[in-house]
């Protein structure tokens, strides 16, 4: 990122504009985690991720990364009494599964509206579906709930929502990537990130394209599934492969 771009982003941070974008992106996502109450506080949460909520026209669905759901299934097989939370509501996600694919690293759930509302998130209403595939140079806002920012309180999770704004660095048929430029990035509180932050737990978080025509708006366009610390790259699945009923084009 060029110096003038960094200065521009810093100016938007000071003005409060980026905080508005962050809050809007955060409103459409919630943390997902699972815990075993038989374990002591501090060790009862086994793993966590992020889930987003979308109204694509034909149906409302929750979407996350396949490997997050896969880890939940492995943990539940080992701990049958495991409980899973989507934000503020206890859910057995396997009961609401629409579709899942390891190669795409996507999973969708048909949560009833009442359960989706109980998570504390709001549903993103897409004006049209499917969204265009993420393309190189698209300006995006992406975020999620990294595990290293969580605090456990007797089976409950308190975690910061961490977000970034940047441009799609590379796009192919099966994924897109975003270079984060960690030294110039901010926590939601405006602080700079530490060197090589651990962002595990953001998997499943939304990637919104910032659209300026005809008016400025956010378009749900992807799902984060991996972070490469060495190269400061976030890899994203294309939301364009999700049909309006939540099934996946495999």
Secondary structure as UniProt FT lines:
FT   HELIX           3..15
FT   HELIX           17..27
FT   STRAND          29..35
FT   TURN            37..38
FT   TURN            41..43
FT   STRAND          45..55
FT   STRAND          60..64
FT   HELIX           66..78
FT   TURN            80..81
FT   STRAND          83..86
FT   TURN            87..88
FT   STRAND          89..90
FT   HELIX           93..96
FT   STRAND          97..101
FT   TURN            102..105
FT   STRAND          106..109
FT   HELIX           113..118
FT   TURN            119..120
FT   STRAND          124..125
FT   TURN            136..137
FT   STRAND          139..144
FT   HELIX           147..149
FT   STRAND          150..153
FT   TURN            154..155
FT   STRAND          156..159
FT   STRAND          162..171
FT   STRAND          176..179
FT   HELIX           182..184
FT   TURN            188..189
FT   TURN            195..196
FT   TURN            200..201
FT   TURN            203..204
FT   STRAND          206..211
FT   STRAND          217..228
FT   TURN            229..232
FT   STRAND          233..238
FT   HELIX           239..241
FT   TURN            244..245
//
